[in-house]
């Protein structure tokens, strides 16, 4: 493996694991966030090469662009993998009460 690829993989791994330590809620999200970070970092590198942007480069690795791609991908991954908050009992009771009232109105009218 080339040193540039190993550096990119290491930086993406650090970002993915730090993201999980800050925002992860379940253990199964750990490998998902790692993979998302690696894919996002490599995507950021690809976009950097296509656009020609070069903010901070270490060897052959565009660091800023790769980190930006990883963070964008992790943000989208977080939205897709975070479970919805549980509904409160009060809201469930309110929903049932409204449904019961609608049923009663339907029978009467």
SULCORRA-V205412 format. One record per residue. N is the residue number from 1. RES is the residue in three letters. SS is DSSP state (a for helix, b for strand, c for the rest). Layout:
BEGIN
N:RES:SS, N:RES:SS
END
This chain:
BEGIN
1:UNK:c, 2:UNK:c, 3:UNK:a, 4:UNK:a, 5:UNK:a, 6:UNK:a, 7:UNK:a, 8:UNK:a, 9:UNK:a, 10:UNK:a, 11:UNK:a, 12:UNK:a, 13:UNK:a, 14:UNK:a, 15:UNK:a, 16:UNK:a, 17:UNK:a, 18:UNK:a, 19:UNK:a, 20:UNK:a, 21:UNK:a, 22:UNK:a, 23:UNK:a, 24:UNK:c, 25:UNK:c, 26:UNK:c, 27:UNK:c, 28:UNK:a, 29:UNK:a, 30:UNK:a, 31:UNK:a, 32:UNK:a, 33:UNK:a, 34:UNK:a, 35:UNK:a, 36:UNK:a, 37:UNK:a, 38:UNK:a, 39:UNK:a, 40:UNK:a, 41:UNK:a, 42:UNK:a, 43:UNK:a, 44:UNK:a, 45:UNK:a, 46:UNK:a, 47:UNK:a, 48:UNK:a, 49:UNK:a, 50:UNK:a, 51:UNK:a, 52:UNK:c, 53:UNK:c, 54:UNK:c, 55:UNK:c, 56:UNK:c, 57:UNK:b, 58:UNK:b, 59:UNK:c, 60:UNK:c, 61:UNK:b, 62:UNK:b, 63:UNK:a, 64:UNK:a, 65:UNK:a, 66:UNK:a, 67:UNK:a, 68:UNK:a, 69:UNK:a, 70:UNK:a, 71:UNK:a, 72:UNK:a, 73:UNK:a, 74:UNK:a, 75:UNK:a, 76:UNK:a, 77:UNK:a, 78:UNK:a, 79:UNK:a, 80:UNK:a, 81:UNK:a, 82:UNK:c, 83:UNK:c, 84:UNK:c, 85:UNK:c, 86:UNK:c, 87:UNK:c, 88:UNK:c, 89:UNK:a, 90:UNK:a, 91:UNK:a, 92:UNK:a, 93:UNK:a, 94:UNK:a, 95:UNK:a, 96:UNK:a, 97:UNK:a, 98:UNK:a, 99:UNK:a, 100:UNK:a, 101:UNK:a, 102:UNK:a, 103:UNK:a, 104:UNK:a, 105:UNK:a, 106:UNK:a, 107:UNK:a, 108:UNK:a, 109:UNK:c
END
